[in-house]
């Protein structure tokens, strides 16, 4: 049959032609963004939020709280590298004439491995310093023993690998070594001290350290950025020798005669059989905190991931180690006597008109000195019982324009003068010369 009516052609697809070849969702987005659509939508959303809040659907008491254990762990990884050191008090009329800074080492590889879990590696590769960090690398550092003898000491960390180039473990730390992170922390502390105490650099500058590699390397980290001020360049020229006096010659003499002499970390701080157990527990807790700082997993029994320590268990072990350390330190206040003598010399009759003294010490010795100044309050503060990496105690002596002296005590950059026994208010009204001298001469703060 012959059809006489023409067939109707179907409509052209949307993609044909050149006028609009965008996909459907692009056109929808364009429509949604038109003011006629967008503004009413925004108004409706805002109105809905207001009604939601008025109905009390949001509890105002709900807040995102941080886990205090995790905050405590993170605080241990490094003390703040700024603070009020050297800052003149409001009102003026005071001049800084002397300061003593006692600090512990920066980030280190653990002194003890976790029992049955020795496969964890720690990186001692050097870190690149920011270009804007000025450094003085022209001064040579010489360590002197307690008897004045020159000691040959290296400031480079010991490595656990074979030290061959290309070895994947070339920079794997041995036990108790200052890491690249730790050296950078100490260089950062040196920069802060350079800004705070530049005017004190001169003939009265003294440096001391425990004779432990991690402490000596930490002291050098502080010095290479501290010695960049104009005053330091005048006092120490290119190629000059700067003396670091050993506070405790723990690794020379008889110990050096034994090639495989076992390390004695914190030896002398915790004495006796009970002290050895306390020391081990304290250092193992340090190991756990170092894992947190380096983002490593908690230790587990071999082949049993279900046995891994929990955050709560780690927190319990850390707290227990600090309780035992507190008991040990409470019975041995004399360990800080040498450091107390340095503080007393800051205000003694033979003290230089202007002077700065630095001392690198282990955490427990720093805690012992804090205990001498603040008494049992130290036991209530975890950051004093176990000082974070690169912690510092700064003690300053200021002279009044009309005569007389005042002292300021700072812990990690915060003024804590009012916590010193006999100093009831913050600097400058807290500790006069006579009060501070009495504090230093009268023994343990807990007996006063």
VMD Tcl script that draws the C-alpha trace (Angstrom):
set ca {
  {0.00 0.00 0.00}
  {1.19 3.48 -0.78}
  {1.40 5.85 2.25}
  {0.44 9.38 1.41}
  {1.04 10.97 4.91}
  {4.74 11.79 5.61}
  {6.31 10.19 8.73}
  {7.05 12.57 11.63}
  {10.80 12.77 12.44}
  {11.79 12.25 16.08}
  {13.10 15.24 18.07}
  {16.84 15.84 17.91}
  {18.82 14.63 20.93}
  {20.02 17.24 23.44}
  {23.60 16.66 22.41}
  {23.06 17.57 18.80}
  {23.88 20.93 17.36}
  {26.31 23.48 18.83}
  {24.09 25.59 21.09}
  {24.43 23.58 24.33}
  {26.43 20.37 24.66}
  {26.85 20.37 28.47}
  {25.63 17.37 30.50}
  {22.36 17.66 32.35}
  {23.99 18.05 35.74}
  {25.94 21.13 34.62}
  {22.73 22.79 33.58}
  {21.15 21.86 36.89}
  {24.06 23.43 38.79}
  {23.72 26.57 36.72}
  {20.03 26.80 37.54}
  {20.70 26.22 41.25}
  {23.22 29.08 41.32}
  {20.78 31.61 39.93}
  {19.97 34.33 42.49}
  {16.29 33.54 42.20}
  {17.01 30.01 43.46}
  {20.09 30.49 45.66}
  {18.87 33.32 47.91}
  {15.58 31.70 48.94}
  {17.44 28.44 49.60}
  {19.97 30.15 51.84}
  {17.17 31.93 53.72}
  {15.33 28.65 54.33}
  {18.54 26.96 55.57}
  {19.32 29.81 57.99}
  {15.77 29.81 59.31}
  {15.94 26.05 59.86}
  {19.19 26.40 61.85}
  {17.69 29.11 64.08}
  {14.64 26.97 64.80}
  {16.89 23.96 65.50}
  {18.93 25.89 68.07}
  {15.84 27.38 69.72}
  {14.32 23.94 70.16}
  {17.36 22.87 72.16}
  {18.32 20.16 69.75}
  {21.97 21.12 70.29}
  {23.22 20.55 73.84}
  {25.44 23.55 74.78}
  {27.31 21.37 77.28}
  {28.62 19.08 74.58}
  {32.30 19.87 73.75}
  {35.13 18.08 72.03}
  {37.43 17.18 74.94}
  {41.00 15.97 74.41}
  {42.15 12.79 76.08}
  {44.35 13.99 78.99}
  {46.62 10.96 78.63}
  {47.34 11.76 74.98}
  {47.94 15.42 75.83}
  {50.38 14.31 78.52}
  {52.21 12.05 76.05}
  {52.47 14.82 73.46}
  {53.70 17.36 76.00}
  {56.65 15.09 76.74}
  {57.83 15.28 73.11}
  {59.22 18.79 73.49}
  {59.04 21.83 75.75}
  {58.05 25.18 74.19}
  {61.07 26.98 72.76}
  {59.90 30.49 73.62}
  {59.11 32.27 76.85}
  {59.67 35.27 79.12}
  {63.41 34.80 79.69}
  {65.29 38.10 79.61}
  {62.12 40.19 79.27}
  {62.19 43.36 81.38}
  {59.33 43.65 83.86}
  {56.75 46.39 83.49}
  {57.70 49.63 85.13}
  {61.42 49.33 84.38}
  {64.06 50.27 86.91}
  {65.72 46.84 86.73}
  {68.75 45.61 84.81}
  {69.55 41.95 84.15}
  {73.00 41.17 85.54}
  {73.16 37.37 85.54}
  {71.36 34.17 84.58}
  {71.81 30.43 84.96}
  {69.98 28.00 82.65}
  {69.74 24.28 83.39}
  {68.35 22.14 80.56}
  {67.98 18.48 79.68}
  {68.64 16.86 76.32}
  {66.41 16.97 73.25}
  {64.63 14.03 71.64}
  {66.64 10.80 71.99}
  {66.39 7.15 71.09}
  {65.31 5.17 74.18}
  {68.05 4.17 76.59}
  {66.39 0.76 77.07}
  {64.64 -1.51 74.56}
  {61.24 -2.84 75.47}
  {61.67 -6.44 76.73}
  {61.06 -8.92 73.93}
  {60.49 -6.19 71.35}
  {63.87 -5.03 70.06}
  {62.89 -4.64 66.40}
  {61.94 -0.96 66.64}
  {64.39 1.37 64.89}
  {65.11 5.01 65.71}
  {66.37 7.51 63.17}
  {69.46 9.59 63.95}
  {69.80 11.10 60.48}
  {70.77 14.78 60.63}
  {68.02 17.25 59.88}
  {68.39 20.30 57.66}
  {68.18 23.52 59.65}
  {66.10 26.41 58.27}
  {68.27 28.80 56.27}
  {67.25 31.77 58.37}
  {68.69 30.09 61.50}
  {72.06 31.73 61.96}
  {74.77 29.36 63.19}
  {78.28 29.81 64.50}
  {80.28 26.77 63.41}
  {83.71 28.38 63.71}
  {84.15 27.83 67.47}
  {85.78 24.59 68.65}
  {84.35 22.84 71.72}
  {86.63 21.15 74.26}
  {85.36 19.05 77.18}
  {87.28 19.15 80.46}
  {86.84 16.53 83.17}
  {86.10 17.35 86.79}
  {89.86 17.23 87.40}
  {90.56 19.66 84.58}
  {91.94 17.01 82.21}
  {91.15 17.40 78.51}
  {88.71 14.71 77.37}
  {88.39 13.47 73.81}
  {84.67 13.51 73.15}
  {82.63 13.14 69.97}
  {79.32 14.93 69.61}
  {78.11 12.70 66.77}
  {75.52 10.08 67.81}
  {76.46 6.41 67.89}
  {74.78 4.32 65.20}
  {73.47 0.78 65.49}
  {74.06 -0.03 61.80}
  {77.39 -0.85 60.21}
  {77.79 2.76 59.07}
  {78.34 1.80 55.43}
  {77.05 4.16 52.76}
  {73.97 2.78 51.06}
  {72.95 0.74 54.09}
  {69.23 1.31 54.66}
  {70.00 1.50 58.39}
  {72.99 3.80 58.01}
  {71.57 6.32 60.50}
  {69.84 3.87 62.83}
  {70.40 5.11 66.38}
  {72.14 3.18 69.08}
  {70.56 3.41 72.52}
  {70.23 6.77 74.21}
  {71.43 8.96 71.33}
  {70.34 12.47 70.42}
  {68.26 12.26 67.24}
  {68.19 14.77 64.40}
  {64.89 16.01 65.84}
  {66.55 16.45 69.22}
  {69.49 18.40 67.83}
  {67.09 20.72 66.03}
  {65.15 21.22 69.27}
  {68.34 22.26 71.06}
  {69.36 24.61 68.25}
  {65.90 26.18 68.53}
  {66.43 26.62 72.27}
  {69.79 28.27 71.57}
  {68.09 30.77 69.25}
  {65.65 31.72 72.02}
  {68.41 32.09 74.61}
  {70.41 34.24 72.18}
  {67.49 36.64 71.98}
  {66.94 36.58 75.74}
  {70.50 36.81 77.04}
  {72.57 38.44 74.29}
  {73.72 41.18 76.68}
  {75.15 38.61 79.10}
  {77.56 37.05 76.61}
  {81.11 37.86 77.60}
  {83.86 36.94 80.10}
  {81.33 35.58 82.60}
  {80.00 32.95 80.17}
  {80.33 29.37 81.49}
  {79.16 26.03 80.09}
  {78.83 22.74 81.98}
  {77.36 19.36 81.12}
  {77.08 15.83 82.37}
  {79.60 13.66 80.56}
  {77.01 11.82 78.48}
  {77.07 12.01 74.68}
  {73.39 12.95 74.39}
  {73.93 15.83 76.85}
  {77.16 17.03 75.26}
  {75.55 16.97 71.80}
  {72.56 18.88 73.19}
  {74.86 21.53 74.64}
  {76.59 21.91 71.27}
  {73.18 22.26 69.59}
  {72.37 25.16 71.92}
  {75.77 26.80 71.46}
  {75.90 26.89 67.65}
  {72.84 29.17 67.56}
  {73.48 30.96 70.86}
  {76.93 32.13 69.74}
  {75.57 34.17 66.82}
  {75.01 37.47 68.64}
  {77.42 40.40 68.13}
  {78.47 40.07 71.76}
  {79.28 36.38 71.24}
  {81.33 37.12 68.11}
  {83.37 39.61 70.12}
  {83.98 37.09 72.90}
  {84.64 34.06 70.66}
  {86.49 34.56 67.40}
  {86.80 32.11 64.50}
  {88.83 29.11 65.65}
  {88.59 29.94 69.37}
  {88.12 27.15 71.88}
  {85.09 27.10 74.15}
  {85.38 24.95 77.27}
  {82.57 22.63 78.37}
  {83.23 21.53 81.94}
  {81.99 18.08 82.93}
  {79.63 17.96 85.87}
  {80.05 14.23 86.28}
  {82.87 12.29 84.61}
  {80.84 9.09 84.32}
  {82.45 7.50 81.28}
  {86.16 8.21 81.68}
  {88.89 6.59 83.81}
  {88.06 3.03 84.87}
  {84.88 2.83 82.79}
  {86.84 3.57 79.65}
  {89.24 0.74 80.37}
  {86.49 -1.79 79.82}
  {85.63 -1.82 76.13}
  {82.29 -3.50 76.77}
  {81.37 -1.78 80.01}
  {77.56 -1.77 80.39}
  {75.93 1.64 80.22}
  {74.74 3.12 83.51}
  {71.99 5.55 82.46}
  {70.93 7.84 85.29}
  {73.41 6.00 87.50}
  {73.62 7.62 90.92}
  {70.17 9.19 90.78}
  {68.47 6.00 92.00}
  {70.69 4.05 94.37}
  {70.47 0.53 95.80}
  {68.53 -2.52 94.64}
  {65.19 -0.74 94.83}
  {66.75 2.20 93.00}
  {67.85 -0.07 90.14}
  {64.29 -1.30 89.74}
  {63.00 2.27 89.87}
  {65.54 3.35 87.25}
  {64.53 0.51 84.92}
  {60.83 1.30 85.26}
  {61.46 4.99 84.64}
  {63.51 4.35 81.50}
  {60.99 1.84 80.13}
  {58.28 4.46 80.57}
  {60.55 6.85 78.66}
  {60.69 4.22 75.92}
  {56.89 4.13 75.65}
  {56.67 7.92 75.45}
  {59.38 7.95 72.77}
  {57.22 5.59 70.71}
  {54.39 8.07 70.93}
  {56.65 10.99 69.92}
  {57.89 9.03 66.87}
  {54.43 7.70 65.95}
  {55.35 4.07 66.50}
  {52.95 1.37 67.63}
  {52.79 0.21 71.23}
  {54.72 -2.97 72.04}
  {53.00 -6.37 71.75}
  {53.89 -9.93 72.59}
  {55.55 -11.51 69.57}
  {52.97 -12.69 67.04}
  {50.01 -11.58 69.17}
  {48.56 -8.24 68.09}
  {45.75 -8.63 70.62}
  {48.29 -8.26 73.43}
  {49.45 -4.75 72.46}
  {49.51 -2.21 75.27}
  {46.59 0.20 75.36}
  {46.78 3.95 75.92}
  {45.32 3.44 79.38}
  {47.91 0.80 80.25}
  {50.76 3.00 79.02}
  {49.44 5.93 81.07}
  {49.29 3.68 84.13}
  {52.89 2.50 83.65}
  {54.16 6.06 83.18}
  {52.35 7.27 86.30}
  {53.64 4.34 88.37}
  {57.23 4.97 87.31}
  {56.90 8.62 88.36}
  {55.51 7.66 91.76}
  {58.44 5.36 92.40}
  {60.90 7.99 91.18}
  {59.32 10.54 93.51}
  {59.87 8.22 96.47}
  {63.50 7.73 95.49}
  {64.23 11.40 94.83}
  {62.51 12.43 98.05}
  {65.09 10.48 100.03}
  {68.10 11.78 98.07}
  {67.95 15.60 97.95}
  {71.74 16.00 97.84}
  {72.06 15.18 94.13}
  {71.41 18.81 93.23}
  {74.10 20.26 95.49}
  {76.52 21.04 92.65}
  {73.79 22.83 90.71}
  {72.67 24.73 93.82}
  {76.25 25.89 94.25}
  {76.17 27.30 90.72}
  {73.03 29.25 91.56}
  {74.56 30.56 94.77}
  {77.62 31.69 92.82}
  {75.34 33.74 90.56}
  {74.75 36.09 93.49}
  {77.98 35.54 95.39}
  {80.58 38.19 96.17}
  {82.82 37.03 93.31}
  {80.07 36.96 90.69}
  {80.84 38.85 87.45}
  {78.96 42.07 86.81}
  {77.28 40.35 83.88}
  {77.33 36.61 83.30}
  {75.51 33.63 81.81}
  {75.93 30.01 82.88}
  {74.54 27.00 80.99}
  {74.31 23.44 82.31}
  {73.18 20.32 80.45}
  {71.70 17.77 82.88}
  {69.56 14.63 82.84}
  {65.86 14.92 83.62}
  {66.00 13.37 87.12}
  {68.79 15.76 88.16}
  {66.75 18.67 86.84}
  {63.80 17.36 88.87}
  {66.04 17.18 91.93}
  {66.92 20.86 91.53}
  {63.25 21.76 91.08}
  {62.51 19.82 94.25}
  {65.10 21.92 96.05}
  {63.33 25.14 95.02}
  {59.65 24.18 95.04}
  {59.36 21.29 97.48}
  {56.59 18.70 97.21}
  {54.74 20.75 94.58}
  {57.07 19.09 92.08}
  {55.46 15.70 92.73}
  {52.08 17.08 91.60}
  {53.34 18.26 88.21}
  {54.10 15.51 85.65}
  {56.16 17.95 83.56}
  {58.46 18.52 86.54}
  {58.62 14.87 87.56}
  {59.49 13.85 83.99}
  {60.70 16.99 82.17}
  {59.83 17.05 78.45}
  {62.64 17.01 75.91}
  {64.55 20.32 75.83}
  {63.09 21.49 79.16}
  {64.86 24.27 81.01}
  {64.97 26.00 84.38}
  {66.12 29.62 84.06}
  {67.14 31.65 87.12}
  {67.80 35.36 86.61}
  {69.28 38.03 88.88}
  {68.17 41.63 88.35}
  {69.61 44.82 89.87}
  {67.46 47.71 91.01}
  {68.39 51.20 89.87}
  {68.51 52.36 93.50}
  {70.46 49.30 94.65}
  {69.55 45.80 95.73}
  {68.66 42.71 93.69}
  {65.66 40.61 92.75}
  {65.55 37.08 91.33}
  {63.20 35.59 88.76}
  {62.69 31.85 88.28}
  {61.19 30.49 85.05}
  {60.23 26.94 84.13}
  {60.07 26.36 80.36}
  {59.64 30.08 79.83}
  {56.88 30.63 82.42}
  {57.48 32.79 85.51}
  {57.16 30.52 88.57}
  {58.97 32.78 91.05}
  {55.95 32.79 93.35}
  {56.24 29.01 93.78}
  {59.71 29.23 95.32}
  {59.60 28.77 99.08}
  {59.55 32.21 100.72}
  {58.69 34.05 97.48}
  {54.96 34.61 97.70}
  {54.44 36.78 94.62}
  {55.63 36.97 91.05}
  {58.69 38.87 89.93}
  {59.81 41.54 90.67}
  {58.29 41.61 94.17}
  {58.76 37.91 94.89}
  {62.39 37.02 95.61}
  {64.85 39.60 96.83}
  {68.53 38.80 97.18}
  {68.35 37.84 100.85}
  {65.36 35.53 100.38}
  {66.91 33.67 97.46}
  {70.21 33.28 99.28}
  {68.35 31.83 102.25}
  {66.50 29.39 99.97}
  {69.75 28.16 98.45}
  {71.61 27.86 101.73}
  {68.93 26.26 103.89}
  {68.70 22.85 102.24}
  {65.72 20.94 100.91}
  {62.59 23.07 100.49}
  {60.51 20.34 102.15}
  {62.39 20.82 105.44}
  {62.00 24.61 105.60}
}
mol new
graphics top color blue
foreach p $ca { graphics top sphere $p radius 0.5 }
foreach p [lrange $ca 0 end-1] q [lrange $ca 1 end] { graphics top cylinder $p $q radius 0.2 }
display resetview
